[in-house]
């Protein structure tokens, strides 16, 4: 499965400000930024990302998925912290 395909599925399914997908073969990392995550529990955030990809996970196109979610405010703060280190 291509990184661009995963990105497209998530962009179509969720209202996100930014989506970054990294990975190779069947192991992927998703960084998703959007106001939709505001007030959601960690589990709900994970479920929001997993849901549109379930068919691909079931078909074994995706074996491992690491998910990081941020609200726009958290993302801005995290980017600042990363640039300082």
MODELLER restraints for C-alpha pairs under 7 A, 6 or more apart:
rsr = mdl.restraints
at = mdl.atoms
rsr.add(forms.Gaussian(group=physical.xy_distance, feature=features.Distance(at['CA:1:A'], at['CA:61:A']), mean=5.81, stdev=0.5))
rsr.add(forms.Gaussian(group=physical.xy_distance, feature=features.Distance(at['CA:3:A'], at['CA:21:A']), mean=6.12, stdev=0.5))
rsr.add(forms.Gaussian(group=physical.xy_distance, feature=features.Distance(at['CA:3:A'], at['CA:22:A']), mean=6.71, stdev=0.5))
rsr.add(forms.Gaussian(group=physical.xy_distance, feature=features.Distance(at['CA:7:A'], at['CA:19:A']), mean=6.82, stdev=0.5))
rsr.add(forms.Gaussian(group=physical.xy_distance, feature=features.Distance(at['CA:7:A'], at['CA:21:A']), mean=6.35, stdev=0.5))
rsr.add(forms.Gaussian(group=physical.xy_distance, feature=features.Distance(at['CA:9:A'], at['CA:52:A']), mean=6.72, stdev=0.5))
rsr.add(forms.Gaussian(group=physical.xy_distance, feature=features.Distance(at['CA:10:A'], at['CA:52:A']), mean=6.59, stdev=0.5))
rsr.add(forms.Gaussian(group=physical.xy_distance, feature=features.Distance(at['CA:13:A'], at['CA:52:A']), mean=6.37, stdev=0.5))
rsr.add(forms.Gaussian(group=physical.xy_distance, feature=features.Distance(at['CA:15:A'], at['CA:34:A']), mean=6.77, stdev=0.5))
rsr.add(forms.Gaussian(group=physical.xy_distance, feature=features.Distance(at['CA:15:A'], at['CA:36:A']), mean=6.94, stdev=0.5))
rsr.add(forms.Gaussian(group=physical.xy_distance, feature=features.Distance(at['CA:16:A'], at['CA:32:A']), mean=6.87, stdev=0.5))
rsr.add(forms.Gaussian(group=physical.xy_distance, feature=features.Distance(at['CA:16:A'], at['CA:33:A']), mean=5.76, stdev=0.5))
rsr.add(forms.Gaussian(group=physical.xy_distance, feature=features.Distance(at['CA:16:A'], at['CA:34:A']), mean=4.45, stdev=0.5))
rsr.add(forms.Gaussian(group=physical.xy_distance, feature=features.Distance(at['CA:17:A'], at['CA:33:A']), mean=5.52, stdev=0.5))
rsr.add(forms.Gaussian(group=physical.xy_distance, feature=features.Distance(at['CA:17:A'], at['CA:34:A']), mean=4.99, stdev=0.5))
rsr.add(forms.Gaussian(group=physical.xy_distance, feature=features.Distance(at['CA:18:A'], at['CA:32:A']), mean=6.02, stdev=0.5))
rsr.add(forms.Gaussian(group=physical.xy_distance, feature=features.Distance(at['CA:18:A'], at['CA:33:A']), mean=5.01, stdev=0.5))
rsr.add(forms.Gaussian(group=physical.xy_distance, feature=features.Distance(at['CA:18:A'], at['CA:34:A']), mean=6.86, stdev=0.5))
rsr.add(forms.Gaussian(group=physical.xy_distance, feature=features.Distance(at['CA:19:A'], at['CA:31:A']), mean=5.76, stdev=0.5))
rsr.add(forms.Gaussian(group=physical.xy_distance, feature=features.Distance(at['CA:19:A'], at['CA:32:A']), mean=4.63, stdev=0.5))
rsr.add(forms.Gaussian(group=physical.xy_distance, feature=features.Distance(at['CA:19:A'], at['CA:33:A']), mean=6.25, stdev=0.5))
rsr.add(forms.Gaussian(group=physical.xy_distance, feature=features.Distance(at['CA:20:A'], at['CA:30:A']), mean=5.78, stdev=0.5))
rsr.add(forms.Gaussian(group=physical.xy_distance, feature=features.Distance(at['CA:20:A'], at['CA:31:A']), mean=5.01, stdev=0.5))
rsr.add(forms.Gaussian(group=physical.xy_distance, feature=features.Distance(at['CA:20:A'], at['CA:32:A']), mean=6.46, stdev=0.5))
rsr.add(forms.Gaussian(group=physical.xy_distance, feature=features.Distance(at['CA:21:A'], at['CA:28:A']), mean=6.88, stdev=0.5))
rsr.add(forms.Gaussian(group=physical.xy_distance, feature=features.Distance(at['CA:21:A'], at['CA:29:A']), mean=5.68, stdev=0.5))
rsr.add(forms.Gaussian(group=physical.xy_distance, feature=features.Distance(at['CA:21:A'], at['CA:30:A']), mean=4.65, stdev=0.5))
rsr.add(forms.Gaussian(group=physical.xy_distance, feature=features.Distance(at['CA:21:A'], at['CA:31:A']), mean=6.43, stdev=0.5))
rsr.add(forms.Gaussian(group=physical.xy_distance, feature=features.Distance(at['CA:22:A'], at['CA:28:A']), mean=5.63, stdev=0.5))
rsr.add(forms.Gaussian(group=physical.xy_distance, feature=features.Distance(at['CA:22:A'], at['CA:29:A']), mean=5.12, stdev=0.5))
rsr.add(forms.Gaussian(group=physical.xy_distance, feature=features.Distance(at['CA:22:A'], at['CA:30:A']), mean=6.59, stdev=0.5))
rsr.add(forms.Gaussian(group=physical.xy_distance, feature=features.Distance(at['CA:23:A'], at['CA:29:A']), mean=5.97, stdev=0.5))
rsr.add(forms.Gaussian(group=physical.xy_distance, feature=features.Distance(at['CA:26:A'], at['CA:61:A']), mean=6.08, stdev=0.5))
rsr.add(forms.Gaussian(group=physical.xy_distance, feature=features.Distance(at['CA:26:A'], at['CA:62:A']), mean=4.68, stdev=0.5))
rsr.add(forms.Gaussian(group=physical.xy_distance, feature=features.Distance(at['CA:26:A'], at['CA:63:A']), mean=5.20, stdev=0.5))
rsr.add(forms.Gaussian(group=physical.xy_distance, feature=features.Distance(at['CA:26:A'], at['CA:64:A']), mean=6.48, stdev=0.5))
rsr.add(forms.Gaussian(group=physical.xy_distance, feature=features.Distance(at['CA:27:A'], at['CA:62:A']), mean=6.38, stdev=0.5))
rsr.add(forms.Gaussian(group=physical.xy_distance, feature=features.Distance(at['CA:27:A'], at['CA:63:A']), mean=5.87, stdev=0.5))
rsr.add(forms.Gaussian(group=physical.xy_distance, feature=features.Distance(at['CA:27:A'], at['CA:64:A']), mean=4.60, stdev=0.5))
rsr.add(forms.Gaussian(group=physical.xy_distance, feature=features.Distance(at['CA:27:A'], at['CA:65:A']), mean=6.01, stdev=0.5))
rsr.add(forms.Gaussian(group=physical.xy_distance, feature=features.Distance(at['CA:28:A'], at['CA:64:A']), mean=6.16, stdev=0.5))
rsr.add(forms.Gaussian(group=physical.xy_distance, feature=features.Distance(at['CA:28:A'], at['CA:65:A']), mean=4.95, stdev=0.5))
rsr.add(forms.Gaussian(group=physical.xy_distance, feature=features.Distance(at['CA:28:A'], at['CA:66:A']), mean=6.26, stdev=0.5))
rsr.add(forms.Gaussian(group=physical.xy_distance, feature=features.Distance(at['CA:29:A'], at['CA:65:A']), mean=5.66, stdev=0.5))
rsr.add(forms.Gaussian(group=physical.xy_distance, feature=features.Distance(at['CA:29:A'], at['CA:66:A']), mean=4.53, stdev=0.5))
rsr.add(forms.Gaussian(group=physical.xy_distance, feature=features.Distance(at['CA:29:A'], at['CA:67:A']), mean=5.93, stdev=0.5))
rsr.add(forms.Gaussian(group=physical.xy_distance, feature=features.Distance(at['CA:30:A'], at['CA:66:A']), mean=6.08, stdev=0.5))
rsr.add(forms.Gaussian(group=physical.xy_distance, feature=features.Distance(at['CA:30:A'], at['CA:67:A']), mean=4.88, stdev=0.5))
rsr.add(forms.Gaussian(group=physical.xy_distance, feature=features.Distance(at['CA:30:A'], at['CA:68:A']), mean=6.20, stdev=0.5))
rsr.add(forms.Gaussian(group=physical.xy_distance, feature=features.Distance(at['CA:31:A'], at['CA:67:A']), mean=6.05, stdev=0.5))
rsr.add(forms.Gaussian(group=physical.xy_distance, feature=features.Distance(at['CA:31:A'], at['CA:68:A']), mean=4.80, stdev=0.5))
rsr.add(forms.Gaussian(group=physical.xy_distance, feature=features.Distance(at['CA:31:A'], at['CA:69:A']), mean=5.79, stdev=0.5))
rsr.add(forms.Gaussian(group=physical.xy_distance, feature=features.Distance(at['CA:32:A'], at['CA:68:A']), mean=6.36, stdev=0.5))
rsr.add(forms.Gaussian(group=physical.xy_distance, feature=features.Distance(at['CA:32:A'], at['CA:69:A']), mean=4.84, stdev=0.5))
rsr.add(forms.Gaussian(group=physical.xy_distance, feature=features.Distance(at['CA:32:A'], at['CA:70:A']), mean=6.30, stdev=0.5))
rsr.add(forms.Gaussian(group=physical.xy_distance, feature=features.Distance(at['CA:33:A'], at['CA:69:A']), mean=5.86, stdev=0.5))
rsr.add(forms.Gaussian(group=physical.xy_distance, feature=features.Distance(at['CA:33:A'], at['CA:70:A']), mean=4.78, stdev=0.5))
rsr.add(forms.Gaussian(group=physical.xy_distance, feature=features.Distance(at['CA:33:A'], at['CA:71:A']), mean=5.51, stdev=0.5))
rsr.add(forms.Gaussian(group=physical.xy_distance, feature=features.Distance(at['CA:33:A'], at['CA:72:A']), mean=5.94, stdev=0.5))
rsr.add(forms.Gaussian(group=physical.xy_distance, feature=features.Distance(at['CA:33:A'], at['CA:75:A']), mean=6.81, stdev=0.5))
rsr.add(forms.Gaussian(group=physical.xy_distance, feature=features.Distance(at['CA:34:A'], at['CA:70:A']), mean=6.52, stdev=0.5))
rsr.add(forms.Gaussian(group=physical.xy_distance, feature=features.Distance(at['CA:34:A'], at['CA:71:A']), mean=5.05, stdev=0.5))
rsr.add(forms.Gaussian(group=physical.xy_distance, feature=features.Distance(at['CA:34:A'], at['CA:72:A']), mean=5.76, stdev=0.5))
rsr.add(forms.Gaussian(group=physical.xy_distance, feature=features.Distance(at['CA:35:A'], at['CA:71:A']), mean=5.18, stdev=0.5))
rsr.add(forms.Gaussian(group=physical.xy_distance, feature=features.Distance(at['CA:35:A'], at['CA:72:A']), mean=6.28, stdev=0.5))
rsr.add(forms.Gaussian(group=physical.xy_distance, feature=features.Distance(at['CA:37:A'], at['CA:45:A']), mean=6.20, stdev=0.5))
rsr.add(forms.Gaussian(group=physical.xy_distance, feature=features.Distance(at['CA:37:A'], at['CA:70:A']), mean=6.78, stdev=0.5))
rsr.add(forms.Gaussian(group=physical.xy_distance, feature=features.Distance(at['CA:37:A'], at['CA:71:A']), mean=5.77, stdev=0.5))
rsr.add(forms.Gaussian(group=physical.xy_distance, feature=features.Distance(at['CA:38:A'], at['CA:71:A']), mean=6.01, stdev=0.5))
rsr.add(forms.Gaussian(group=physical.xy_distance, feature=features.Distance(at['CA:45:A'], at['CA:69:A']), mean=6.77, stdev=0.5))
rsr.add(forms.Gaussian(group=physical.xy_distance, feature=features.Distance(at['CA:46:A'], at['CA:67:A']), mean=6.73, stdev=0.5))
rsr.add(forms.Gaussian(group=physical.xy_distance, feature=features.Distance(at['CA:56:A'], at['CA:62:A']), mean=6.03, stdev=0.5))
rsr.add(forms.Gaussian(group=physical.xy_distance, feature=features.Distance(at['CA:57:A'], at['CA:63:A']), mean=6.47, stdev=0.5))
